Amino acid sequence: MRLKAPDKHQRILDAAVKVFAGKGFFQAKVSEIAREAGVADGTVYLYFKSKDDLLISIFEVKMREAVARFREAALREKDARSSLERLIRMHLAEFQADPDLAAVFQVELRQSQRFMREYAKSELKEYLDLIGDIVRQGQREGTFRTDIPVGIIKRFIFGTVDEVVSTWVMSGMKQDMDGLVPHLVDLFLNGIGSRETARQTADAAAESAHKMEECGK
């Protein structure tokens, strides 16, 4: 049975993920990807201009699909904390369920100069915007701090989760990342300071505000 064009496109993408993960982007050959996808070598070039274009397309397609799933799931949650926890859990689960994709995202993509130049393309921006939406919701609900710019918070969250996945890949992909979710959520909401440190910081801030108020009288 002949494959429909969309099926060929998807099969080539899936084959590229497997080949890039197994051999590395620079060592992989288009002919190997074509063979894995069950198509002729020339067919790959009907859909992708080059091997580099294929690598970038993996990011664009997979990221777009993931963000759509993440957003839909987050919207079903009752509050921002639950949305954040669901987002983190799904992010880690996506990669744990597909080690080849994790290797491509966390290792091979970072070696592409084109990808690094275009890292802020719409797919990544949409993901950061989704995190930003959750942060703003949390600020409205009184769950998240309002004295730190949303841009910093959303990049802190993404950067931390991204580094967790990178460490998981580099360490052999043996750890169950789902067990890290409660720790990550706690870190994002409560920081690394002890409760005593948090109390002292709050007291110092209150004292500073009081002094400013006295000076203004």
Secondary structure, 3 states (H helix, E strand, C coil): CCCCHHHHHHHHHHHHHHHHHHHCCCCCCHHHHHHHHCCCHHHHHHHCCCHHHHHHHHHHHHHHHHHHHHHHHHHCCCCHHHHHHHHHHHHHHHHHHCHHHHHHHHHHHHHCHHHHHCCCCHHHHHHHHHHHHHHHHHHHHCCCCCCCCHHHHHHHHHHHHHHHHHHHHHCCCCCCHHHHHHHHHHHHHHCCCCHHHHHHHHHHHHHHHHHHHHHCC
